[in-house]
Amino acid sequence: MFFIYLSGIKKNVHYADNTLYCLECLVIKEKGVFMNNVLLFKKKIVCIVLFLSVYFFNGFAQDTFLLYMYSQVNDHVEIKNVSAINRILINNKHSRDYDKLENYILMKSREQLVMNNLDLAMDLCYIVIDNNLDNFEAVSLYTSIERTKREKEERERIEKEKAQIESIKQAETIKKDTEKIQREYQTITNTASGQRVYLDQDVDDYFQTVTWGLGLGLASFSAIIDIPQVEGFYGISVLGNVFYRSEVIHAGIDVFAAMALSSFSDLDFLPAKAEANLNFAFPKLAKYLYYRVGVVGFLSYLGEESFLPKQFLTPTAGIALKDIGTEAFLFGLNVDYHLAHLYNAEIGPGLSAGLNFFIRFADLKKADVGLIIGLEDSFFYTSNGFQNHAKINLSIGVWNND
């Protein structure tokens, strides 16, 4: 019994050891499988990471390249260098992003269309079509821009024609207005600035209350015609005037004196003349028209055969036109009737007429310097016949007539 028991114990111990051994083998085997699975999983993770890295790097590189191309297109559009954009299309024709590049250029074309840069928009469309005839979107956009351009040109042509017609009408209006202004107004030019001012014809031309003028005639040629006798003389003359100016009245006095210094016929006598006249004008009625009253004295010394006394005075009454013309050229005209026949039976009615020109040489601001040319003729009728006193006076004058 005891033996059997021991044998049973040994046998049971033997069986227990085998079981443990088998369990250990099983654990080792499972552990190896697990480690193999872990290694395989790690390899898969590494492969996936590598694949994703390559994929994203490739996409990033492509995006960077496109952004660079877009930047180049933007720069060339800014300076309107269409040929450079065309080279970009040609160089990237086989790129898989070529469509994106075309679409971007078409987008820039639409932007230029919105900005009304039609020529640039058409050129951008044209290079896309030239490189890819199958891009119908570009063809459609090009056609639309071309139609818009034609409509714009037609509008501009119509507007230009309207502007030309309006310009012609305006020129005609300006011409008519200018003619009307010249008829109704007079011009005064500022000699310093050249600015022209239009004044009403009825406005007072004088800006100073008192005006004056002086002249010295170094060449005075005269002739006395006492038919059948005609005598010529050379001499000197002086003249002057002073006037008060207001909006209501212009009043003043002018004087003239001439004396012969030599005779062309070597006569012993030398004639002379002096006159003074009061002048009045009412600018509101007629600003150039003056009324005159004065006195004229003659020294003829023609001897017993003369129709006139050797010396005599005669009062005069007449009218004058003064200061007609421009700033640089003025002329005046006077006609005076002699009244000596009213108290001298030997002298019939007489008449004097004069024409004076003032040509300005220099503007001294406070006065003008110029040449005075005077033409004068006096007619006398007596009981014995007709006598005529003619004069031509050349004087250098100083005038303050502003």
C-alpha positions as CSV (number, residue, x, y, z in Angstrom):
1,M,0.0,0.0,0.0
2,F,2.7,2.3,1.0
3,F,4.7,1.5,-2.1
4,I,1.8,1.9,-4.3
5,Y,1.2,5.3,-2.7
6,L,4.7,6.4,-3.2
7,S,4.6,5.2,-6.7
8,G,1.5,7.2,-7.2
9,I,3.1,10.3,-5.8
10,K,6.1,9.9,-8.1
11,K,3.9,9.4,-10.9
12,N,1.9,12.5,-10.1
13,V,5.0,14.6,-9.7
14,H,6.2,13.5,-13.1
15,Y,2.9,14.5,-14.6
16,A,3.0,17.9,-13.0
17,D,6.5,18.7,-14.4
18,N,5.4,17.9,-17.9
19,T,2.4,20.1,-17.5
20,L,4.6,23.0,-16.4
21,Y,7.0,22.4,-19.2
22,C,4.2,22.5,-21.7
23,L,2.8,25.6,-20.3
24,E,6.2,27.3,-20.5
25,C,6.6,26.2,-24.1
26,L,3.1,27.6,-24.9
27,V,3.9,30.9,-23.2
28,I,7.2,31.2,-25.1
29,K,5.5,30.4,-28.3
30,E,2.7,33.0,-27.7
31,K,5.3,35.5,-26.7
32,G,7.1,35.1,-30.0
33,V,3.9,35.5,-32.0
34,F,3.1,38.6,-30.1
35,M,6.5,40.1,-30.7
36,N,6.3,39.3,-34.4
37,N,2.9,41.1,-34.5
38,V,4.3,44.1,-32.8
39,L,7.2,44.3,-35.2
40,L,4.9,44.0,-38.2
41,F,2.6,46.7,-36.8
42,K,5.6,49.0,-36.3
43,K,6.6,48.4,-39.9
44,K,3.2,49.3,-41.1
45,I,3.1,52.5,-39.0
46,V,6.5,53.5,-40.4
47,C,5.3,52.8,-44.0
48,I,2.2,54.8,-43.5
49,V,4.1,57.7,-42.0
50,L,6.6,57.7,-44.9
51,F,3.8,57.5,-47.4
52,L,2.0,60.4,-45.8
53,S,5.2,62.4,-45.5
54,V,6.0,61.9,-49.2
55,Y,2.4,62.7,-50.2
56,F,2.1,65.9,-48.2
57,F,5.6,67.1,-49.2
58,N,4.8,66.5,-52.8
59,G,1.5,68.5,-52.4
60,F,3.3,71.3,-50.6
61,A,5.9,71.5,-53.3
62,Q,3.2,71.7,-56.0
63,D,1.4,74.4,-54.1
64,T,4.6,76.4,-53.6
65,F,5.3,76.1,-57.4
66,L,1.8,77.3,-58.2
67,L,2.0,80.2,-55.9
68,Y,5.3,81.2,-57.4
69,M,3.7,81.0,-60.9
70,Y,0.7,83.1,-59.8
71,S,3.1,85.7,-58.4
72,Q,4.9,85.8,-61.7
73,V,1.6,86.3,-63.6
74,N,0.6,89.1,-61.2
75,D,3.8,90.9,-61.7
76,H,3.6,90.7,-65.5
77,V,0.0,91.8,-65.5
78,E,0.9,94.8,-63.4
79,I,3.4,96.0,-66.1
80,K,1.2,94.6,-69.0
81,N,4.0,92.2,-70.2
82,V,1.7,89.7,-72.0
83,S,4.6,88.0,-73.8
84,A,6.2,87.0,-70.5
85,I,2.9,85.4,-69.4
86,N,2.8,83.6,-72.7
87,R,6.2,82.2,-72.0
88,I,5.0,80.9,-68.6
89,L,2.2,79.0,-70.4
90,I,4.6,77.6,-73.0
91,N,7.1,76.4,-70.4
92,N,4.5,74.7,-68.2
93,K,2.4,73.2,-71.0
94,H,3.0,69.7,-69.9
95,S,2.6,70.4,-66.2
96,R,-0.3,68.7,-64.5
97,D,-1.2,72.1,-63.0
98,Y,-1.5,73.7,-66.4
99,D,-5.3,74.0,-66.2
100,K,-5.0,75.8,-62.9
101,L,-2.5,78.2,-64.5
102,E,-4.9,78.8,-67.4
103,N,-7.8,79.4,-65.0
104,Y,-5.8,81.9,-63.0
105,I,-4.8,83.9,-66.2
106,L,-8.5,83.9,-67.2
107,M,-9.4,85.2,-63.8
108,K,-6.9,88.0,-64.2
109,S,-8.5,88.7,-67.6
110,R,-11.9,89.1,-65.9
111,E,-10.3,91.5,-63.4
112,Q,-9.0,93.7,-66.2
113,L,-12.4,93.6,-67.9
114,V,-14.0,94.9,-64.7
115,M,-11.2,97.6,-64.5
116,N,-12.1,98.6,-68.1
117,N,-8.6,97.6,-69.4
118,L,-10.2,95.8,-72.4
119,D,-7.0,95.5,-74.5
120,L,-5.1,93.8,-71.7
121,A,-8.1,91.5,-71.0
122,M,-8.3,90.5,-74.6
123,D,-4.5,89.8,-74.8
124,L,-4.6,87.6,-71.8
125,C,-7.5,85.6,-73.3
126,Y,-5.7,85.4,-76.6
127,I,-2.6,83.8,-75.2
128,V,-4.7,81.2,-73.4
129,I,-6.5,80.3,-76.7
130,D,-3.3,80.4,-78.6
131,N,-1.8,77.7,-76.4
132,N,-5.0,75.7,-76.0
133,L,-7.6,75.9,-78.7
134,D,-9.8,73.6,-76.7
135,N,-10.3,76.1,-73.9
136,F,-13.8,77.2,-74.8
137,E,-14.2,79.2,-71.7
138,A,-11.3,81.4,-72.9
139,V,-12.9,81.7,-76.4
140,S,-16.2,82.7,-74.9
141,L,-14.6,85.3,-72.7
142,Y,-12.6,86.7,-75.6
143,T,-15.8,87.1,-77.7
144,S,-17.5,88.8,-74.8
145,I,-14.6,91.3,-74.3
146,E,-14.4,91.9,-78.0
147,R,-18.1,92.8,-78.2
148,T,-17.7,95.1,-75.1
149,K,-14.8,96.8,-76.7
150,R,-16.7,97.5,-80.0
151,E,-19.6,98.9,-77.9
152,K,-17.2,101.1,-76.0
153,E,-15.5,102.4,-79.1
154,E,-18.9,103.2,-80.6
155,R,-19.9,105.1,-77.5
156,E,-16.7,107.0,-77.6
157,R,-17.1,107.8,-81.2
158,I,-20.6,109.2,-80.6
159,E,-19.4,111.2,-77.6
160,K,-16.5,112.6,-79.6
161,E,-18.9,113.7,-82.4
162,K,-21.2,115.3,-79.8
163,A,-18.2,117.0,-78.3
164,Q,-17.0,118.3,-81.7
165,I,-20.5,119.6,-82.5
166,E,-20.7,121.2,-79.1
167,S,-17.3,122.7,-79.5
168,I,-18.3,124.2,-82.9
169,K,-21.5,125.6,-81.4
170,Q,-19.5,127.0,-78.5
171,A,-16.9,128.6,-80.8
172,E,-19.7,130.2,-82.8
173,T,-21.3,131.5,-79.6
174,I,-17.9,132.8,-78.4
175,K,-17.4,134.5,-81.8
176,K,-20.8,136.1,-81.6
177,D,-20.3,137.2,-78.0
178,T,-16.8,138.6,-78.8
179,E,-18.2,140.6,-81.8
180,K,-21.0,141.9,-79.5
181,I,-18.5,142.8,-76.8
182,Q,-16.3,144.6,-79.3
183,R,-19.4,146.6,-80.4
184,E,-20.7,147.4,-77.0
185,Y,-17.5,147.5,-74.9
186,Q,-14.0,148.9,-75.2
187,T,-10.8,147.2,-74.1
188,I,-8.1,148.4,-71.8
189,T,-4.9,146.4,-71.5
190,N,-2.6,146.4,-68.5
191,T,0.8,147.0,-70.0
192,A,2.6,145.4,-67.0
193,S,0.5,142.2,-66.8
194,G,-1.0,142.0,-70.2
195,Q,-4.5,141.5,-68.7
196,R,-7.3,142.8,-70.8
197,V,-10.3,144.5,-69.3
198,Y,-13.6,145.1,-71.1
199,L,-15.4,148.4,-70.2
200,D,-18.8,149.6,-71.1
201,Q,-18.7,152.1,-74.0
202,D,-20.3,154.6,-71.7
203,V,-17.9,154.2,-68.9
204,D,-15.4,157.1,-68.2
205,D,-12.0,156.3,-69.7
206,Y,-10.1,158.5,-67.3
207,F,-9.0,157.3,-63.9
208,Q,-7.4,160.5,-62.7
209,T,-9.2,163.7,-61.8
210,V,-6.7,165.9,-63.7
211,T,-4.9,165.1,-66.9
212,W,-2.4,167.2,-68.8
213,G,-0.2,167.2,-71.9
214,L,2.8,169.2,-73.2
215,G,4.3,169.2,-76.7
216,L,7.3,171.0,-78.2
217,G,7.3,171.2,-82.0
218,L,10.8,171.4,-83.4
219,A,9.5,171.2,-87.0
220,S,6.6,173.4,-87.9
221,F,6.0,174.0,-91.6
222,S,3.4,176.5,-92.6
223,A,2.2,178.2,-95.8
224,I,0.1,181.3,-96.3
225,I,-1.9,181.3,-99.5
226,D,-3.0,184.8,-100.5
227,I,-3.8,184.4,-104.2
228,P,-1.8,184.9,-106.3
229,Q,0.9,185.0,-103.6
230,V,2.0,181.8,-101.8
231,E,4.7,181.9,-99.1
232,G,6.2,179.0,-97.1
233,F,7.8,179.1,-93.6
234,Y,9.7,177.0,-91.1
235,G,9.5,177.5,-87.4
236,I,8.7,176.1,-84.0
237,S,5.6,175.5,-82.0
238,V,4.4,174.7,-78.5
239,L,1.1,173.2,-77.3
240,G,-0.4,172.1,-74.0
241,N,-3.6,171.2,-72.2
242,V,-5.0,170.6,-68.8
243,F,-8.4,169.0,-68.0
244,Y,-10.6,168.3,-65.1
245,R,-12.3,164.9,-65.3
246,S,-15.4,163.6,-63.6
247,E,-18.3,161.4,-64.4
248,V,-20.5,164.4,-65.1
249,I,-18.3,166.8,-67.0
250,H,-14.8,167.1,-68.6
251,A,-13.6,170.7,-68.6
252,G,-10.2,172.2,-69.5
253,I,-8.2,174.5,-71.6
254,D,-5.8,173.8,-74.5
255,V,-3.3,176.3,-76.0
256,F,-1.2,176.4,-79.1
257,A,1.4,178.8,-80.4
258,A,3.5,178.7,-83.5
259,M,6.2,181.1,-84.8
260,A,8.1,181.1,-88.1
261,L,11.8,181.3,-87.8
262,S,12.7,181.5,-91.5
263,S,11.0,181.9,-94.9
264,F,11.6,179.8,-97.9
265,S,11.3,183.1,-100.0
266,D,13.7,185.1,-97.7
267,L,10.9,187.5,-96.7
268,D,11.6,190.0,-94.0
269,F,8.4,189.3,-92.0
270,L,7.7,186.1,-90.1
271,P,4.1,185.2,-89.3
272,A,2.9,183.8,-86.0
273,K,-0.2,182.4,-84.5
274,A,-1.5,181.8,-80.9
275,E,-4.8,180.4,-79.7
276,A,-6.5,179.3,-76.5
277,N,-9.8,177.4,-76.2
278,L,-12.0,176.4,-73.3
279,N,-13.4,172.8,-73.8
280,F,-16.4,171.2,-72.2
281,A,-17.7,167.7,-72.6
282,F,-20.6,165.7,-71.0
283,P,-19.5,162.0,-71.0
284,K,-22.9,160.7,-70.1
285,L,-24.2,162.2,-73.4
286,A,-21.2,161.9,-75.7
287,K,-17.8,161.3,-74.1
288,Y,-15.7,162.1,-77.1
289,L,-17.6,165.3,-78.2
290,Y,-16.3,168.6,-76.8
291,Y,-17.8,172.1,-77.1
292,R,-15.2,174.9,-77.6
293,V,-15.0,178.6,-77.2
294,G,-11.8,180.6,-77.5
295,V,-9.7,183.2,-79.2
296,V,-7.1,183.2,-82.0
297,G,-4.6,185.8,-82.8
298,F,-2.8,186.1,-86.2
299,L,0.3,188.1,-87.2
300,S,0.6,188.0,-91.0
301,Y,2.6,191.0,-92.2
302,L,1.9,190.4,-95.8
303,G,1.8,194.0,-96.7
304,E,-0.7,196.2,-98.5
305,E,-1.7,193.5,-100.9
306,S,-3.0,191.2,-98.2
307,F,-6.6,190.5,-97.8
308,L,-6.3,190.4,-94.0
309,P,-5.0,193.0,-91.6
310,K,-1.4,192.6,-90.5
311,Q,-2.6,191.5,-87.1
312,F,-6.0,190.8,-85.6
313,L,-7.8,188.7,-83.0
314,T,-11.0,186.7,-83.6
315,P,-13.1,184.8,-81.1
316,T,-14.0,181.3,-82.0
317,A,-16.7,178.8,-81.3
318,G,-16.7,175.2,-82.4
319,I,-16.7,171.5,-81.6
320,A,-14.0,168.8,-81.2
321,L,-13.5,165.1,-81.0
322,K,-10.8,164.1,-78.5
323,D,-8.9,161.0,-77.4
324,I,-10.3,158.6,-79.9
325,G,-8.3,155.4,-80.4
326,T,-6.2,153.0,-78.3
327,E,-3.7,153.5,-75.6
328,A,-0.8,153.6,-78.1
329,F,-2.5,155.7,-80.8
330,L,-4.9,158.6,-80.3
331,F,-6.3,161.2,-82.6
332,G,-8.5,164.3,-82.3
333,L,-10.4,166.6,-84.7
334,N,-11.6,170.1,-84.2
335,V,-13.6,172.7,-86.2
336,D,-13.8,176.3,-85.1
337,Y,-15.9,179.1,-86.5
338,H,-14.3,182.6,-86.6
339,L,-16.6,185.4,-85.3
340,A,-14.4,188.4,-86.3
341,H,-16.9,189.3,-89.0
342,L,-19.4,190.3,-86.3
343,Y,-17.3,193.4,-85.5
344,N,-15.0,193.9,-88.4
345,A,-16.6,194.7,-91.7
346,E,-13.4,194.0,-93.7
347,I,-13.3,190.4,-92.6
348,G,-15.8,187.9,-93.7
349,P,-16.7,184.6,-92.1
350,G,-13.7,182.3,-91.3
351,L,-13.1,178.7,-90.4
352,S,-10.3,176.7,-88.8
353,A,-10.0,172.9,-88.9
354,G,-7.3,170.7,-87.2
355,L,-6.4,167.0,-87.1
356,N,-4.0,165.8,-84.5
357,F,-2.4,162.3,-84.0
358,F,-0.5,161.1,-80.9
359,I,1.7,158.0,-81.3
360,R,3.1,156.6,-78.1
361,F,6.8,155.6,-78.1
362,A,7.2,154.9,-74.4
363,D,5.1,154.4,-71.3
364,L,6.7,156.0,-68.2
365,K,3.9,154.9,-65.9
366,K,3.1,158.4,-64.9
367,A,3.2,159.8,-68.4
368,D,3.5,158.7,-72.0
369,V,6.1,160.0,-74.5
370,G,5.4,160.1,-78.1
371,L,5.2,161.9,-81.4
372,I,2.4,164.5,-82.1
373,I,1.5,165.2,-85.7
374,G,-0.7,168.2,-86.3
375,L,-2.4,169.3,-89.5
376,E,-4.2,172.6,-89.5
377,D,-5.8,174.9,-92.0
378,S,-7.5,178.3,-91.5
379,F,-9.8,179.8,-94.1
380,F,-10.6,183.5,-94.3
381,Y,-13.0,185.4,-96.5
382,T,-12.7,189.2,-96.9
383,S,-14.2,191.8,-99.0
384,N,-11.1,191.6,-101.2
385,G,-10.8,187.8,-101.6
386,F,-9.8,184.5,-100.0
387,Q,-6.8,183.7,-97.8
388,N,-5.6,180.3,-96.4
389,H,-3.2,179.5,-93.6
390,A,-2.0,175.9,-93.6
391,K,0.3,174.2,-91.1
392,I,2.0,170.9,-90.4
393,N,3.5,170.5,-86.9
394,L,5.7,167.7,-85.8
395,S,6.2,167.7,-82.0
396,I,7.6,165.5,-79.3
397,G,5.0,165.3,-76.6
398,V,4.6,164.2,-73.0
399,W,1.1,163.2,-72.0
400,N,-0.6,162.1,-68.8
401,N,-4.0,161.1,-70.2
402,D,-4.9,158.2,-68.0
